[in-house]
Amino acid sequence: MTRQFVRAVLCLGVLVVAVGCVGPNKMKRGLDQAANRRYHKSPLMSQALFPVSLLLNHIAVLGDMLIINPTYWWSDVFRGEGTLHYYEDVEETTGVPKPVSEGSE
């Protein structure tokens, strides 16, 4: 019984480390960024594509957990710091008012 318990704990430990729930989540964040750009350009289209976006987000999270995050996690461990995901700024269109900066009157 004790050997089976130790094996089960070791297998669980290997799975937790191998699955890689932590990491830069590059696939998911890339989809978030695309959805943000799509919403900025067309809120109606963004709403219409929401079910597809939801399905793709679930697939992206799974891909991140199984492939992307473990790869980055192991390289980050040996390097001693985490990998960042840099978001791109959304380009402003003419229909969107610019934010008022302080003291610009």
Secondary structure, 3 states (H helix, E strand, C coil): CHHHHHHHHHHHHHHHHHHCCCCCCHHHHHHHHHHHHHHHHCHHHHHHCHHHHHHHHHHHHHHHHHHHHHHHHHHHHHHCCCCCCCCCCCCCCCCCCCCCCCCCC
